[in-house]
């Protein structure tokens, strides 16, 4: 019965990691420079889930974040020739590359991650109630 708690715990950790990636995306939605300050837009990050719980063994039930990937879609380009990061030459002359982050998508993902987190909290509560009931029957 404690396995159900382990599964829900692994899901809570995975959803928290997903929410961290979403929060980073929202925070950098208008950042035309990469995290090192070099020209080039921030790239949207996505948490990729995989089955299993590495902390409890490879074949243990549960879920974990296998990796955080950068979204390969092209940046959002806006014409602003006076901007210091605007392209000076080439096809995109005068355009500034902004992150490929869509706030509406990130907000929907945040709500989904929040609901999944809440659902796992509810499952943990139900599991604890079942364990308590079983202990009362045995005592």
C-alpha positions, 0 to 999 in steps of 0.5 A: 500500500505504501507503493501508492504513496511512492507513485504519487510522490514521484508524480508530485516531483515531476509536476513540480519540475514541469511547473519550474520549466513553465515558470522559466518560460513565462519569466523569459517570454520577452527576453531577446537575449539568451541566459548568458546575455548573448544575442539570440532569444531564449528557447522555450523549455519542456519537461519530458516525462518517462515511466519509472522512478529512478530513485526507487529502481528502474522498474519501480512504478511511477513517473519522472522527468527524463529530460528538459528539452528546448523547443526547436521552433523558430523564434518570434521575429518583430521588426524594430530596426532601432533595437540594439539586438536587431539583425544588421544584415541578411534576410531578417535585417531590422528584425529582433528575434524574441523567444518562441514562448506563447503565454496562452500555451504556458498558462494552459500548461501551468493550469494542467500541471497544477490540476495534476499536482492537486489530483496526486495530493488527493490520491495521497490523502485517500491512500493515507485514509485507507492505510489508517482504516486498515491499521484500525481493523488490525488493532 
